[in-house]
Amino acid sequence: MRHSIKDDILKYKWVEPQELLDKWYDSQLSLFALHSTNNPLLELIGQRELKSLCLNFKWYYDTEDLKVWYKNKEKAVKNTALINELNIKSREYTQEAIKLIRKLEKAKMIDIDLMGQARKVLINLWNIFMIDLGKYIAKEIDLRLSKQGFSKNQISQIKNLYFEKNPKLAFQKGAKELVLIANKYKKTKDKDWLEKTVGLYRDKYAWLSVNEIDTEPFTAQDYLKEVLELIKTDRLTKKMKSTAKKTRVTFSLNPENKKYLETVYQHIYLDNYAADLYARLNYLAQELIRQQYELSFKDQSWYSFDELQNLVKTGTKLLSQDIEKRKKHRVMVQINNKIKVSYDRKIFDNISGKISSRSIKKPSLIKGQTACMGYAKGIVKIVLGVKDIDKVKEGDILVAQTTRPDLVIAMRRSAAIVTDSGGITSHAAIVSREFGIPCIVGTNIATIVLKDGDLVKVDANRGIIRIM
């Protein structure tokens, strides 16, 4: 007897750790990477699968699989040789992505062969993301270095030193270039030069700005607004300089710890570099589809990857009413390497009514991992996506499930950054260290218990957020 999607889902107990605004086809591709049949990196850490369910933007995971997931990652992070194996495979995946990106940069049209290659490469990059050990690495580094006799402050400096060794990522380069543009315009007041330069900047970095569902790439006007804001606040340059000065020290590590740090920081870099490649490849394919089929980035984001492949193969677009329907009642699940999808309202209501969301009593204290040390006091602004950027004002406390390059403009304004997910490898952690902004990651509950307008004190030295 064939089971319905509802029956398959309700056989399991699901826990809801996060809400993500991924494009619908990204959500589909990510599910392939959550089974070891498609993801050899999972097999390396001893994980068969992580059964996953997506209801609109809410992601749920099978409770038992998730327990095993956490244990396997906690175990893996202690094994230098295993992390090196993960790194070798991750490098292989990133090299495949680079080759395809070069093809797409030269392509005048997209065809079914390129779409097939894109599917394979994007899933492999998801393989890297799913194996990210960042949440667990900080604790293991602290344990190893404290045993060697380093103080908490010295350990923090050592971490920063190793981050400085990694090549800069695209969003870091972009942030620096925007500051240089702002500084030059501040001196010259040459509006023609500014408009031309911002246009070129947009051509170079717009691919970083379209990571969410139902969004379009940033325009030249968006970047112009950011440049003028940088000049007005005059905060970023000072912070970047001061952060760099703090890390100009050396420490004598024992051979075992030195090898471990070099290996885990390669792991950190590869995970974030893969995110750069994913965004670049994604943008190039979307832009070719936009030109070829007159289909906006927004509309493409509601397609599954299968539907995008069918579009390129047959020229068949989704009807506007079908796109509108799936904006409200999306169900996608991966169980035992089988992915099922539904856009039926009755099925959605039935499932969501039986899977409860987390309800947490508001505590006076929230704890997480320190990503960048410091103190701040301010008003909470919950940022779930690009649409929330404008509500963040200078000196606010930015609270997010996770952060991406398209949120950097809001992150610059904030007095502190707090996230539900992530570890020392996360985007929020890297940006905070780059800009010298106090940051706490991995709180798990910040966006659930905090609300816009809450007054909080952030003690990033201790990883504590106190609700006033």
Summary of the structure (lengths in Angstrom):
residues: 468
radius of gyration: 22.2
end to end distance: 56.5
largest distance: 74.2
contacts: 1572
relative contact order: 0.14
helix: 58%
strand: 13%
